[in-house]
Amino acid sequence: MQLSRPLEIKLEIPVRTYDIDFAGIVSNIVYIRWLEDLRIKLLEEHFPPIHQKKQAIFPVLAETQIAYKRPIRLFDQVTGQLWISSLKRLKWSVQAEILCNNELAAVATQTGAFVDFKSIRPVPIPDELSQKFLAHHTLSK
């Protein structure tokens, strides 16, 4: 049985020649960029930048934790999966898995908030995103 993965998105990720180090393995920092790509896709689908602009808010990261399980090399087939794992009044968390040739290569958790564009102070999670998250939990019960 698969656990609930609210608002999950998946993304095929190409490994580029500039992603690899001298040993032919994807550099650790590249995973952080991939997490950014996944978060951007999640927001594009569930709380697009135009909605963020209208509300004069934007998402920020507070923490990233990542565990590397196996190396990824040039020409490997890579897929990223990311979902919202927690949504509180002022804070959100996402979890991600990076799969390499259908095997787990890395797991990550990121936490952050939305902040006001002018004051750079945290604001409550936008209703649009909260409602989608809550709707998923209602459906999955």
C-alpha positions in Angstrom: 0.0 0.0 0.0 1.4 3.4 -1.0 1.2 6.2 1.5 -0.7 9.3 0.8 1.3 11.7 -1.4 -0.7 14.9 -1.6 -0.4 16.9 -4.9 2.4 14.6 -6.1 4.1 15.5 -9.3 6.6 13.5 -11.4 9.3 14.8 -13.7 11.6 13.0 -16.1 15.1 14.5 -15.4 17.8 14.4 -18.1 21.4 14.0 -16.8 23.5 16.5 -18.6 27.3 16.4 -19.2 27.7 19.4 -16.9 26.0 17.5 -14.1 28.7 14.9 -13.7 32.0 15.2 -11.8 35.5 13.9 -12.8 34.5 10.4 -11.7 31.4 10.4 -14.1 28.9 10.6 -11.2 26.2 13.3 -10.8 27.5 15.9 -8.4 25.6 16.3 -5.1 24.7 19.9 -5.8 22.8 18.9 -8.9 20.2 17.1 -6.8 19.4 20.5 -5.1 18.7 22.0 -8.6 16.5 19.0 -9.4 14.6 19.6 -6.2 14.1 23.2 -7.3 12.8 22.0 -10.7 10.3 19.7 -8.9 9.1 22.4 -6.5 8.6 24.8 -9.4 6.6 22.2 -11.3 4.4 21.5 -8.2 3.7 25.2 -7.8 3.0 25.7 -11.5 0.4 23.0 -11.3 -1.1 23.9 -7.9 -0.4 27.5 -7.1 1.0 29.2 -10.2 3.4 32.1 -10.1 0.7 34.5 -11.5 -1.4 33.7 -8.3 1.7 34.3 -6.2 2.3 37.7 -7.9 -1.3 38.8 -7.4 -1.0 38.1 -3.7 2.5 39.7 -3.6 4.0 36.6 -1.9 6.6 34.0 -2.9 7.9 30.7 -1.5 11.2 30.5 0.4 13.2 27.6 1.6 14.3 27.2 5.2 15.9 23.8 5.2 16.9 20.9 2.9 17.8 17.4 4.0 18.9 14.9 1.5 20.1 11.3 1.7 22.0 9.9 -1.2 21.3 6.1 -1.7 23.1 5.3 -4.9 25.1 7.2 -7.6 23.7 8.5 -10.8 25.7 8.5 -14.0 25.4 10.0 -17.5 22.8 8.2 -19.6 20.9 6.8 -16.5 17.1 7.2 -16.6 16.2 9.6 -13.8 12.7 10.5 -12.5 11.9 12.8 -9.7 8.8 12.6 -7.5 7.7 15.4 -5.1 4.7 15.9 -2.9 3.5 18.1 0.0 4.0 16.2 3.2 2.9 18.9 5.6 1.0 22.1 5.4 0.7 24.2 8.6 -0.4 27.7 9.1 2.9 29.4 8.2 5.1 26.4 7.1 5.1 23.8 4.4 7.2 20.7 3.9 7.7 18.6 0.8 9.2 15.2 0.4 10.9 13.9 -2.8 12.4 10.8 -4.2 14.9 10.7 -7.1 14.8 7.3 -8.9 17.6 6.1 -11.1 16.7 3.3 -13.5 13.6 2.7 -11.3 15.7 2.3 -8.1 15.8 4.8 -5.3 18.8 7.0 -5.6 18.0 9.8 -3.1 15.3 11.0 -0.7 14.9 14.6 0.4 12.7 16.7 2.6 12.5 20.5 2.3 10.7 23.0 4.5 9.8 26.6 3.8 7.2 29.3 4.0 5.5 31.9 1.9 6.7 35.5 2.5 5.3 38.9 1.8 7.1 40.5 -1.2 7.7 43.8 0.5 8.3 42.9 4.2 9.9 39.5 3.5 7.9 38.3 6.6 6.1 34.9 6.6 2.4 34.9 5.7 -0.2 32.2 6.1 -0.2 29.4 3.5 -2.4 30.6 0.6 -6.0 29.3 0.8 -5.8 27.9 -2.8 -2.9 25.6 -1.8 -4.4 24.7 1.6 -7.7 23.8 0.1 -6.1 21.5 -2.5 -4.0 19.8 0.2 -7.1 19.4 2.5 -9.2 18.0 -0.4 -6.6 15.4 -1.1 -6.6 14.3 2.6 -10.4 14.1 2.6 -10.4 12.0 -0.6 -7.7 9.6 0.6 -9.5 8.7 3.9 
